[in-house]
Amino acid sequence: MEILPVGEESLGVRSMCLYVETRDVRILFDAGVSLAPRRFGLPPHPRELERARSVRGEIVRLAQQADIITVSHYHRDHFTPWYPSVYMATDGETYKKVYGGKKVLMKSPADLNWSQRRRHYGLAKALQEAGAEAVYADGGEWRIGGTVIRASPPLWHGPAGSKTGRVIAFAVSDGEERLVFVPDVEGPVEPEPVAFLEEVKPTVVVVGGPPTYLGWELERALQRLTEIIDIGPHTLVLAHHLLRDLAWREKIEAVLQRAEKRGVRVATYAGLLGRKDELLEAMRRDLYAAEPAAAQPAEEGIDEGD
């Protein structure tokens, strides 16, 4: 199984885009990229905008190779929109290059808040226009040669009852490796993602970690991450909300110690590529201080909750 990180906070953008290739199928998980409209009272630095354009180019390249593309939920950093956006590095036509003619395994509109349902319907219409095959994936399973793709039931985007609704995770097994992609569970803080992992018994886990920069539910998240380590994957990739905090390693030190004790490798997207983490969003204030730039107004229609 080939695993190629594409976009994520350790690579300088908001994203969890990941490319996975087995002998039978090529999958692009959550083909989206975005930037925080405001952080530390500042809009994205030019270096962030440049990085978003670079990641978008890689998403387009890999999407054209992929057989399947996923949409775990409808926050803007997890799909390619059908409208132009500087912060998502798209001209309003890019979605056709990403989704055109592809099979798209997507979250159903159930369990979503109003804003995500609205985006779902817009994306569903765009997929139809692009000639994509849209499939609601919640709880489904697909066999392609010797590869099995499985989607979880809906999982909470953070704590149960969260206004941000639910997401779906995906597991890919090729008979040798078992990868599970668990986006935006914010830790996890609830037991259901851990239960899904226990069923799959993954060798590689990619999980959206806790938003330590916001300061909530950390104790529960640390407990769940410890439970994931005890399942015994050989690699745990910590991603997304967690890496919006320059001090993330210190705040989860107990989890890192547990992983070391159990022989579980902990990595970031950048680490999988053999690169140093570049937490450009978390560095935004420092970037403006070191590289002054004219601050442009935040793009309309983008909410920080994404």
C-alpha positions in Angstrom: 0.0 0.0 0.0 1.3 3.4 -1.0 0.4 6.3 1.3 1.1 9.8 0.1 0.2 12.9 2.3 -1.0 15.7 0.1 -2.2 18.6 2.3 -2.5 19.2 6.1 -1.5 21.6 8.8 2.0 20.2 9.1 2.3 21.0 5.4 1.1 24.5 5.9 -2.7 24.4 5.1 -6.0 23.3 6.5 -6.6 19.9 5.0 -6.4 16.2 5.6 -6.0 15.2 1.9 -4.3 11.9 1.6 -3.6 9.6 -1.5 -3.7 5.9 -1.0 -2.9 3.3 -3.7 -3.2 -0.5 -3.5 -2.7 -3.1 -6.2 -6.4 -2.7 -7.1 -7.5 0.9 -6.6 -6.3 4.5 -6.1 -8.1 6.6 -3.6 -7.9 10.4 -2.8 -9.3 11.1 0.6 -11.0 14.5 1.2 -9.7 16.5 -1.8 -9.9 19.9 -0.2 -7.6 22.7 1.0 -8.4 25.9 2.8 -6.9 28.6 5.0 -8.1 30.1 8.3 -9.8 33.4 7.4 -8.5 35.0 10.7 -5.9 33.8 13.1 -4.4 36.1 15.7 -6.6 38.8 14.1 -4.7 38.4 10.8 -5.8 37.0 7.4 -3.6 34.4 5.7 0.0 35.4 5.0 1.2 35.4 1.4 3.3 32.3 2.2 0.1 30.5 3.2 -1.7 31.6 0.0 1.2 30.3 -2.0 1.2 27.0 -0.2 -2.6 26.6 -0.7 -2.0 27.0 -4.5 0.7 24.4 -4.4 -1.4 21.9 -2.5 -4.3 22.5 -4.8 -2.1 21.7 -7.8 -1.1 18.4 -6.2 -4.8 17.6 -5.4 -5.7 18.1 -9.1 -2.8 16.0 -10.3 -3.6 13.1 -8.0 -7.4 13.4 -8.5 -6.8 12.7 -12.2 -5.0 9.5 -11.3 -7.6 8.4 -8.6 -10.4 5.9 -9.1 -12.3 7.0 -6.0 -12.5 10.3 -4.1 -14.0 10.7 -0.7 -15.9 13.5 1.1 -16.0 12.7 4.8 -18.1 15.9 5.5 -18.7 19.3 4.1 -16.3 21.6 5.8 -14.5 23.5 3.2 -11.1 22.0 3.9 -12.4 18.6 3.0 -13.9 19.0 -0.5 -13.3 21.1 -3.7 -16.0 23.7 -4.1 -17.9 24.6 -7.3 -17.3 28.3 -6.8 -14.2 30.5 -6.9 -12.2 31.0 -3.7 -8.8 32.5 -3.1 -8.5 30.8 0.3 -9.3 27.4 -1.3 -7.1 28.1 -4.4 -9.8 27.3 -6.9 -11.3 29.2 -9.8 -14.7 27.7 -9.7 -13.9 25.2 -12.5 -11.3 23.2 -10.6 -13.9 20.8 -9.2 -14.5 19.4 -12.7 -10.8 18.4 -12.9 -11.0 16.9 -9.4 -14.3 15.0 -9.6 -15.1 14.7 -13.3 -16.0 11.1 -14.1 -14.9 9.8 -10.7 -16.7 7.7 -8.1 -17.2 9.9 -5.1 -17.9 8.2 -1.7 -19.6 11.0 0.3 -21.2 11.6 3.6 -25.0 11.6 3.4 -26.8 14.8 4.3 -28.2 13.2 7.4 -26.8 14.3 10.8 -25.5 17.6 9.3 -26.0 21.2 10.4 -27.7 23.7 8.1 -24.6 25.1 6.6 -23.2 21.6 5.8 -26.5 20.5 4.3 -26.5 23.5 2.1 -22.9 22.8 0.9 -23.9 19.1 0.4 -26.7 20.0 -2.0 -24.4 22.4 -3.9 -21.7 19.8 -4.2 -24.1 17.1 -5.2 -25.4 19.2 -8.1 -21.9 20.1 -9.1 -20.9 16.4 -9.1 -23.8 15.6 -11.4 -22.7 18.3 -13.8 -19.1 16.9 -13.7 -20.3 13.4 -14.6 -19.2 12.0 -11.2 -20.9 9.0 -9.6 -21.9 10.2 -6.2 -22.5 7.4 -3.6 -23.6 8.0 0.0 -21.0 6.0 1.9 -22.2 5.9 5.5 -21.6 2.4 6.8 -20.9 1.0 3.4 -18.4 -1.5 2.0 -16.8 -2.0 -1.4 -14.6 -4.8 -2.7 -12.3 -4.0 -5.6 -10.1 -7.0 -6.4 -8.2 -7.8 -3.2 -8.9 -4.4 -1.7 -11.7 -3.7 0.7 -12.9 -0.2 1.4 -15.2 0.3 4.3 -16.9 3.5 5.6 -17.8 3.9 9.3 -21.2 4.8 10.5 -21.5 8.6 11.2 -19.2 9.8 13.9 -19.4 13.0 15.9 -17.3 15.9 14.7 -15.9 16.4 18.2 -18.0 15.9 21.3 -21.5 14.3 21.1 -24.1 16.8 20.2 -21.6 19.1 18.5 -23.2 21.7 16.3 -20.7 20.8 13.5 -22.6 17.5 13.1 -21.0 14.2 12.0 -18.3 12.8 9.7 -17.5 9.4 8.3 -14.2 7.5 8.5 -12.8 5.1 5.9 -10.8 1.9 6.2 -8.7 0.4 3.4 -7.4 -3.1 3.5 -5.3 -4.7 0.8 -4.7 -8.0 2.6 -1.4 -6.8 4.1 -1.9 -3.3 5.4 -5.0 -1.8 6.9 -5.2 1.9 6.9 -8.0 3.9 8.7 -8.6 7.6 7.8 -10.5 9.2 10.7 -10.9 13.0 10.0 -12.2 15.7 12.3 -13.2 13.7 15.3 -11.2 16.2 17.4 -9.3 13.7 19.4 -11.3 11.6 19.2 -13.3 12.5 22.3 -16.1 10.0 21.8 -15.8 6.1 22.0 -17.3 5.3 18.5 -14.2 6.1 16.5 -12.2 3.8 18.8 -14.8 1.1 18.4 -14.5 1.3 14.6 -10.7 1.0 14.9 -11.0 -2.0 17.1 -13.1 -3.7 14.5 -10.6 -3.0 11.7 -7.4 -3.6 13.7 -5.5 -1.1 11.6 -1.7 -1.1 10.9 -1.9 2.6 10.1 -4.2 5.2 11.7 -4.6 8.7 10.4 -6.7 10.7 12.9 -7.8 14.3 13.3 -6.4 15.2 16.8 -7.8 17.5 19.5 -7.9 21.2 18.9 -5.5 22.0 21.8 -5.3 25.7 20.6 -9.0 26.0 21.6 -8.4 24.2 24.9 -11.4 21.9 25.2 -12.0 18.2 25.9 -8.2 17.5 26.1 -8.4 15.0 28.9 -10.9 12.9 27.1 -9.0 13.1 23.8 -5.8 12.0 25.5 -7.6 9.0 26.9 -9.0 8.0 23.5 -5.7 8.4 21.8 -4.2 6.1 24.5 -6.9 3.6 23.7 -6.0 3.8 20.0 -2.3 3.2 20.7 -3.3 0.1 22.8 -5.1 -1.4 19.7 -1.6 -1.8 18.3 -1.1 0.0 15.0 2.5 0.3 13.9 2.0 3.9 12.9 -0.3 6.6 14.3 -0.5 9.8 12.2 -1.7 12.8 14.2 -3.2 15.5 12.1 -5.3 18.5 11.5 -6.8 20.5 14.4 -4.0 19.4 16.7 -1.3 20.9 14.5 -2.8 24.4 14.7 -0.8 24.7 18.0 2.9 25.1 18.0 3.0 23.5 21.4 1.0 20.4 20.5 3.8 17.9 21.3 4.1 19.2 24.9 0.3 19.1 25.4 0.1 15.4 24.4 3.4 14.3 26.0 1.7 11.5 27.9 0.3 10.0 24.6 3.7 10.2 23.0 5.3 8.4 25.9 2.7 5.7 25.8 3.3 5.3 22.0 7.0 4.9 22.6 6.4 2.4 25.3 4.1 0.3 23.1 6.4 0.6 20.0 3.9 2.7 18.0 5.5 5.2 15.6 3.9 8.6 15.9 4.1 10.8 12.8 2.7 13.8 11.1 1.9 14.2 7.4 5.1 16.1 6.9 7.0 13.4 8.9 5.7 10.7 6.5 7.3 12.7 3.7 10.6 13.0 5.5 10.0 16.8 6.0 9.9 19.1 9.0 6.5 20.3 10.1 5.6 23.7 8.7 2.7 25.0 10.9 2.2 28.1 8.8 -1.2 28.9 10.4 0.1 28.6 13.9 3.1 30.7 12.8 1.0 33.4 11.1 1.8 36.2 13.6 5.5 35.4 13.4 5.3 35.3 9.6 3.8 38.8 9.4 6.5 40.0 11.8 9.3 38.5 9.8 7.9 39.1 6.4 5.6 42.1 6.5 2.8 42.0 3.9 -0.2 44.0 3.1 -3.1 42.3 5.0 -6.0 41.7 2.7 -9.6 41.5 4.1 -10.9 38.1 4.9 -12.7 36.3 2.1 -16.5 36.6 2.4 -18.5 33.5 3.0 -15.8 31.5 4.9 -16.6 30.9 8.5 -13.8 30.1 11.0 -15.6 27.0 12.2 -14.5 25.2 9.0 
